[in-house]
């Protein structure tokens, strides 16, 4: 046997070996995400997954081989979840992997039964994009492994998401992979040429999107970012008291601010406790702001009490029967003005909230469980913003910033720049904080907006509307700096229309499946 024959036999053995495909795909997918950034590997990974699914004889066999592949992808890319809570991290990994099976089973079915492989490739694409679209919108949402997130550091290739949003990257990756698989299944030139055309069309759109970049800069906004490097696992961040922690934050702010500073930004949980709106700690901060003539955004736990006639469906109760909730919140403070509050609108399942808690309370007819006691944080339901330098900015808290549809609500309501406050110190020196910082670059490109990001232990920084990092702090260090960013009054196509790729993909999937189910039999026998 010559060398060519040996190579062909090895390739064939791999292409037909289920476990080889199942173990290779998750490795490629993990390498496609930060910090590795070999994002192009997503395409062969999905070719392998489609091949694996179609190679299996039954749905049960498909699950047997592909579920471990999805578990490994989740484990390799989001292992850091277990550094905060082992049980919660494992639950997220295994649950998310199970949900990923749904679109893959649809992909398997269409490629095994559909003779028009171009049509099969399209259905496969909208099945995956539809899954990502829906997965962003329920109590078990976990959008971290949206395929487009893996491209967040390759900003030159993805400028087109200013039109499509991050789901446009997922569409591009899966459609290209499905077309390549179609060509490998039936080596017809139409599949080869179509896959090449799709592969190069989307990056070409990035060139067109880059041309309009200069038109998105408006009035200046002078910001000061504080990274206190508090220890999240110690009370008051490792300081002896809340007073001491506040002294530290104010000192860092005073040293870094300038005479032009219009807003100082502290991270999520900067005030490591829960406070009421009239807390004397806020008054103390306002005294400093009056001297500095500036405003401040800070993260803090927030107590909100309710009257019986305006309480949410699920609340906690004090010992004397008063209803209240605790929120992961951002507080906006300014001299001689009432404090304003934004309540975090996207909570991490299990870690921050009990999924479907309102539903479970409704069916608990006998009141056997105190759902308020186990609900976690209260859920913010309104996209409240703060006015800085004659424009609005949201204070996106940690997980908020990974949801493009949630961020889009703030932009449509008039945001001029994006503020992100987060605490990524729960995960230690892992890939978690690197990925989270990188994903913010996608929001900048989608909306052509400047981003000011304050992270408790890092990475804090400034990101410009083209997704480029202008300032980036080191992780697990104390830091503070000032920078001038710009407002954006214009709205991108994505800002105006939101996740239209996901909506259209889901509609296309439904109509395609209905068509396949009810089309005349003679069409399937051609």
C-alpha positions in Angstrom: 0.0 0.0 0.0 1.5 3.3 -1.0 1.5 6.5 1.0 -1.5 8.0 -0.9 -3.6 4.9 -0.2 -2.6 5.0 3.5 -3.7 8.6 3.8 -7.0 7.9 2.1 -7.6 4.9 4.4 -6.9 7.0 7.5 -9.2 9.8 6.3 -11.9 7.3 5.6 -11.5 5.7 8.9 -11.8 9.0 10.7 -14.8 10.1 8.6 -16.6 6.9 9.5 -15.6 6.6 13.1 -18.2 8.0 15.4 -16.0 8.5 18.5 -13.3 10.1 16.5 -15.8 12.7 15.3 -17.4 13.0 18.7 -14.1 13.8 20.4 -12.6 16.0 17.7 -15.6 18.4 17.4 -15.6 19.7 21.0 -11.8 20.3 20.9 -12.1 22.4 17.8 -15.0 24.3 19.2 -13.2 25.0 22.5 -10.2 26.3 20.5 -12.5 28.6 18.6 -13.3 30.6 21.7 -11.2 33.1 23.6 -8.4 33.0 24.7 -7.4 30.7 21.8 -9.3 32.6 19.1 -8.9 30.0 16.3 -12.5 30.8 15.4 -12.4 29.3 11.9 -12.3 25.8 13.6 -16.0 26.2 14.2 -16.6 25.3 10.6 -14.9 21.9 10.5 -16.3 21.2 14.0 -19.8 21.6 12.6 -19.0 19.5 9.6 -17.9 16.8 12.0 -21.1 17.1 14.1 -23.4 16.9 11.1 -21.4 13.9 9.8 -21.7 12.2 13.2 -25.4 12.9 13.5 -26.1 11.5 10.0 -23.9 8.5 10.5 -26.0 7.3 13.5 -28.8 4.9 12.6 -31.3 6.1 15.2 -32.0 9.2 17.3 -31.0 7.3 20.4 -27.7 6.5 18.9 -27.3 10.1 17.9 -27.8 11.2 21.4 -25.4 8.6 22.7 -22.5 10.0 20.6 -23.3 13.7 20.3 -24.3 14.4 23.9 -20.8 13.6 25.2 -19.4 15.9 22.5 -21.6 18.8 23.6 -20.8 18.1 27.3 -17.0 18.3 26.4 -17.5 21.5 24.5 -19.3 23.1 27.4 -16.8 21.8 29.9 -13.7 22.9 27.9 -15.0 26.4 27.3 -16.9 27.1 30.5 -15.1 24.9 33.1 -14.6 28.1 35.1 -18.2 28.1 36.2 -17.3 25.4 38.7 -14.8 27.8 40.4 -17.8 29.8 41.8 -20.1 26.8 42.5 -19.3 23.2 41.5 -22.9 22.0 41.6 -24.2 25.1 39.7 -21.4 24.9 37.1 -22.0 21.2 36.5 -25.7 21.7 36.2 -25.2 24.4 33.6 -22.8 22.3 31.6 -24.9 19.2 31.5 -28.2 21.1 30.9 -26.9 23.3 28.2 -25.4 20.3 26.4 -28.8 18.5 26.5 -30.5 21.5 25.0 -28.0 21.6 22.1 -29.2 18.2 21.0 -32.5 19.6 19.8 -31.2 21.5 16.8 -28.7 18.8 16.0 -31.5 16.2 15.8 -33.4 18.4 13.4 -30.2 18.8 11.3 -29.8 15.0 11.3 -33.3 14.4 10.1 -33.2 16.9 7.2 -29.9 15.7 5.9 -31.0 12.0 6.1 -34.3 12.6 4.3 -34.0 15.7 2.1 -32.7 15.2 -1.4 -32.2 18.9 -2.1 -29.0 19.3 -0.1 -29.0 23.1 -0.6 -32.4 23.2 1.1 -31.1 20.8 3.8 -28.2 23.1 4.5 -30.4 26.1 4.8 -32.8 24.3 7.2 -29.8 23.1 9.3 -28.6 26.7 9.6 -31.9 28.2 10.7 -32.4 25.3 13.1 -29.2 26.2 14.9 -29.8 30.0 14.7 -33.4 29.5 15.9 -32.1 27.5 18.9 -29.7 30.3 19.8 -32.4 32.9 19.4 -34.8 31.1 21.7 -32.1 30.1 24.2 -31.5 33.8 24.9 -35.1 34.3 25.9 -36.1 32.0 28.8 -35.3 31.4 32.5 -32.6 28.8 31.6 -30.9 31.2 29.1 -27.2 30.6 28.7 -26.0 32.5 25.6 -22.3 32.2 26.5 -21.6 29.6 23.8 -23.4 31.4 21.0 -21.1 30.5 18.1 -20.7 34.2 17.2 -19.1 34.9 20.6 -16.1 32.8 19.6 -15.3 35.4 17.0 -15.3 38.4 19.4 -11.5 39.0 19.2 -11.4 38.8 15.3 -13.1 42.1 14.9 -11.8 42.7 11.4 -13.8 39.8 10.0 -17.1 40.4 11.8 -17.8 44.1 11.2 -20.9 43.0 9.3 -22.7 42.3 12.6 -23.6 46.0 12.7 -26.3 44.7 10.2 -27.0 41.2 11.5 -26.0 41.1 15.2 -24.0 38.3 16.6 -26.5 35.7 15.3 -25.3 36.6 11.8 -21.9 35.0 12.6 -23.7 31.8 13.8 -25.7 31.8 10.5 -22.5 32.2 8.5 -20.6 29.4 10.3 -23.3 26.8 10.2 -24.4 27.6 6.6 -20.8 27.3 5.4 -20.3 24.0 7.3 -23.6 22.5 6.1 -22.8 23.4 2.5 -19.3 21.8 2.8 -20.9 18.7 4.3 -23.4 18.7 1.4 -20.5 18.8 -1.1 -18.7 16.0 0.8 -21.9 13.9 0.7 -22.6 14.6 -3.0 -19.5 16.2 -4.7 -21.5 18.5 -7.0 -20.0 21.8 -8.1 -23.1 23.7 -7.1 -22.5 22.8 -3.4 -18.8 23.7 -3.6 -19.3 27.0 -5.3 -22.2 28.0 -3.0 -20.1 27.2 0.1 -17.2 29.3 -1.2 -19.6 32.2 -2.1 -21.2 32.1 1.4 -17.8 31.9 3.1 -16.4 35.0 1.4 -19.6 37.1 1.2 -20.0 37.8 4.9 -16.4 39.0 5.4 -16.9 41.2 2.3 -19.8 42.8 4.1 -17.4 43.7 6.9 -15.4 45.7 4.4 -18.5 47.7 3.5 -19.4 48.1 7.2 -16.0 49.5 8.0 -16.3 52.3 5.5 -19.1 54.0 7.5 -17.2 53.9 10.9 -16.1 57.6 11.0 -19.7 58.9 11.0 -20.5 57.5 14.5 -18.5 59.8 16.7 -20.5 62.6 18.5 -20.0 64.7 21.7 -17.2 63.9 24.1 -17.9 62.1 27.4 -15.1 62.1 30.1 -15.2 58.9 32.2 -13.2 57.6 35.1 -13.0 53.8 35.6 -12.2 52.3 38.9 -11.0 48.7 39.4 -10.7 48.2 43.2 -9.6 44.6 43.1 -11.7 43.6 46.1 -11.8 39.9 47.1 -15.2 38.6 46.3 -14.9 35.7 48.7 -14.3 38.0 51.8 -16.8 40.2 53.5 -16.5 43.8 52.4 -14.0 42.8 49.7 -11.3 42.0 52.3 -11.6 45.4 54.1 -12.3 45.6 57.8 -15.7 47.4 57.3 -17.9 48.9 54.7 -16.6 52.3 55.7 -13.1 51.2 54.9 -14.1 49.8 51.6 -15.9 53.0 50.7 -12.8 55.0 51.7 -10.8 52.9 49.3 -13.2 53.4 46.4 -13.3 57.2 47.0 -9.5 57.5 47.2 -9.0 55.6 44.0 -11.6 57.8 42.3 -10.1 61.0 43.5 -6.6 60.0 42.4 -7.8 59.0 38.9 -10.5 61.6 38.1 -9.8 64.8 36.2 -11.4 68.2 36.3 -13.4 67.1 33.2 -14.6 63.8 34.6 -18.4 63.6 34.0 -19.0 60.2 35.5 -17.1 57.8 37.7 -17.8 54.1 37.2 -17.4 51.5 39.9 -17.9 47.8 39.3 -20.7 45.4 40.2 -20.8 44.8 43.9 -18.4 47.6 44.5 -20.4 48.3 47.7 -20.3 44.7 49.0 -23.6 44.7 50.8 -27.3 45.4 50.2 -28.6 48.9 50.9 -31.9 50.9 50.8 -32.3 53.9 48.5 -31.9 56.3 51.5 -28.7 54.7 52.8 -26.3 57.2 54.6 -23.5 55.5 52.5 -25.0 57.0 49.4 -25.2 60.4 51.1 -21.5 60.2 51.9 -20.7 59.5 48.3 -22.8 62.4 47.2 -20.8 64.7 49.4 -17.7 63.8 47.5 -19.4 64.1 44.2 -20.5 67.6 45.1 -16.9 68.6 45.7 -15.8 66.9 42.5 -18.8 68.2 40.5 -19.4 64.8 38.8 -21.7 61.8 38.9 -21.2 58.1 39.7 -22.4 54.7 38.7 -21.8 51.9 41.2 -22.9 48.3 41.7 -24.6 47.4 45.0 -27.1 45.0 46.4 -30.4 46.9 46.8 -33.4 46.3 49.1 -36.8 47.3 47.8 -39.9 47.1 50.0 -43.5 46.9 48.7 -47.0 47.7 49.8 -49.4 44.8 49.6 -51.2 46.3 46.5 -48.0 46.8 44.4 -45.8 43.8 45.3 -44.5 41.4 42.6 -45.9 37.8 42.4 -43.0 36.4 44.4 -41.4 38.3 47.3 -39.5 37.7 50.5 -40.9 38.7 53.8 -39.5 40.2 56.9 -40.2 38.7 60.3 -43.0 41.3 60.8 -44.6 40.5 57.5 -43.3 43.3 55.2 -42.7 42.3 51.6 -39.4 43.0 49.9 -36.9 41.8 47.4 -33.1 42.0 47.0 -31.7 43.1 43.6 -28.3 43.0 42.0 -28.4 46.7 41.1 -26.6 49.7 39.7 -27.1 52.9 41.7 -26.7 56.3 39.9 -25.6 59.1 42.3 -25.2 62.8 41.6 -25.0 65.9 43.9 -28.2 67.2 45.3 -30.4 64.8 43.4 -32.3 61.6 44.3 -30.5 58.4 43.7 -31.6 56.3 40.7 -31.6 52.5 40.5 -31.3 50.0 37.7 -32.2 46.4 38.7 -30.4 43.7 36.8 -32.6 42.3 34.1 -30.7 39.1 33.1 -30.0 36.8 36.0 -27.7 33.8 35.9 -29.9 30.7 36.3 -29.5 28.8 39.6 -26.6 31.1 40.7 -28.7 34.3 40.9 -32.2 33.1 40.5 -34.4 30.0 40.8 -35.7 29.3 37.3 -39.5 29.5 36.7 -40.1 30.5 40.3 -43.3 32.3 39.5 -44.7 29.2 37.8 -43.7 26.9 40.7 -45.4 29.2 43.2 -48.5 29.2 41.1 -48.8 25.4 41.0 -47.9 25.2 44.7 -51.6 25.4 45.7 -51.0 24.5 49.3 -48.1 26.9 49.9 -45.8 24.1 51.0 -42.6 26.0 50.0 -41.5 29.5 50.7 -40.6 30.4 47.1 -39.6 33.9 48.1 -36.9 32.5 50.4 -35.3 30.5 47.6 -36.0 32.8 44.6 -32.5 34.5 44.7 -32.3 38.0 43.4 -35.4 39.9 42.2 -35.6 40.3 38.4 -35.5 43.7 36.9 -38.0 44.1 34.1 -37.4 47.6 32.8 -34.4 48.9 30.8 -33.7 51.9 33.1 -30.9 54.3 32.1 -29.0 57.1 33.6 -28.3 60.6 32.1 -24.7 61.5 31.7 -23.4 64.4 29.6 -26.8 65.1 27.9 -27.1 61.5 26.8 -28.3 58.2 28.3 -26.2 55.2 29.3 -27.3 51.8 30.8 -25.3 50.2 33.6 -25.3 46.7 32.2 -24.5 44.4 35.1 -22.2 41.4 34.2 -24.4 38.8 32.5 -26.6 41.6 31.0 -23.9 42.4 28.5 -24.0 38.9 26.9 -27.6 39.3 25.8 -27.7 41.3 22.5 -31.5 41.5 22.6 -31.4 43.1 26.1 -28.7 45.6 25.2 -30.6 46.5 22.1 -33.6 47.7 24.3 -31.3 50.3 25.9 -30.0 51.5 22.6 -33.4 51.8 21.0 -34.4 53.9 24.1 -31.7 56.5 23.3 -28.4 55.2 24.9 -25.4 57.3 23.6 -22.7 54.9 25.0 -22.7 51.6 26.9 -21.5 51.2 30.4 -20.7 47.7 31.7 -20.1 47.0 35.4 -19.1 43.5 36.4 -17.4 41.3 39.0 -15.5 38.5 37.2 -13.4 37.7 40.3 -15.6 34.7 41.2 -13.9 32.7 38.6 -10.3 33.3 39.5 -7.6 33.5 36.9 -9.4 31.4 34.4 -10.8 31.9 30.9 -14.1 33.3 32.2 -13.0 36.9 32.6 -11.1 36.9 29.3 -14.2 35.7 27.4 -16.5 38.1 29.2 -14.3 41.1 28.2 -14.0 39.9 24.6 -17.8 39.5 24.2 -18.2 43.2 25.0 -16.5 44.0 21.7 -19.5 42.5 19.9 -21.8 44.9 21.5 -19.6 47.8 20.4 -19.7 46.7 16.8 -23.4 45.9 16.7 -24.3 49.4 17.8 -21.2 51.4 16.8 -20.9 52.6 20.4 -18.1 53.3 22.8 -18.1 51.0 25.8 -16.8 51.9 29.3 -16.2 48.8 31.4 -15.4 48.6 35.1 -14.6 45.1 36.5 -13.9 44.5 40.2 -10.7 42.5 39.5 -10.4 43.2 35.8 -10.5 43.2 32.9 -11.7 46.9 32.9 -11.3 48.9 29.8 -12.5 51.1 26.9 -13.8 49.7 23.6 -14.3 51.8 20.5 -17.2 51.4 18.0 -15.1 49.2 15.7 -14.6 46.7 18.5 -11.0 47.7 19.1 -9.7 47.8 22.7 -8.4 51.3 23.5 -7.6 50.6 27.2 -7.3 47.2 28.9 -6.3 46.7 32.6 -4.4 43.7 33.9 -6.4 41.1 35.8 -6.3 40.9 39.6 -4.7 44.3 40.0 -5.9 47.5 41.6 -6.3 50.2 38.9 -8.1 53.4 38.0 -7.9 55.6 34.9 -9.7 58.4 33.0 -10.5 58.4 29.3 -12.5 60.4 26.8 -15.1 58.5 24.8 -17.8 59.8 22.5 -21.6 59.7 22.2 -23.3 58.0 19.3 -26.6 59.4 18.1 -26.9 57.3 15.0 -28.4 53.9 15.0 -27.1 50.9 13.1 -29.3 48.6 11.1 -29.0 46.1 14.0 -29.9 48.7 16.6 -33.1 49.5 14.7 -34.2 46.0 13.9 -32.7 43.9 16.7 -32.3 40.1 16.3 -34.0 40.0 12.9 -31.7 37.1 11.8 -33.0 35.0 14.6 -36.6 35.9 14.1 -36.5 35.3 10.4 -34.5 32.1 10.9 -37.1 30.7 13.3 -40.0 31.6 11.0 -38.1 30.0 8.1 -37.5 26.8 10.1 -41.2 26.5 11.0 -42.4 27.0 7.4 -39.7 24.7 6.1 -40.6 21.9 8.4 -44.3 22.4 7.6 -43.5 22.3 3.9 -41.5 19.0 4.3 -44.3 17.5 6.3 -47.1 18.3 3.9 -45.6 18.7 0.4 -47.0 16.3 -2.3 -45.3 13.0 -2.3 -44.3 13.2 -5.9 -42.0 16.1 -5.1 -40.0 13.9 -2.6 -39.6 11.1 -5.2 -38.0 13.3 -7.9 
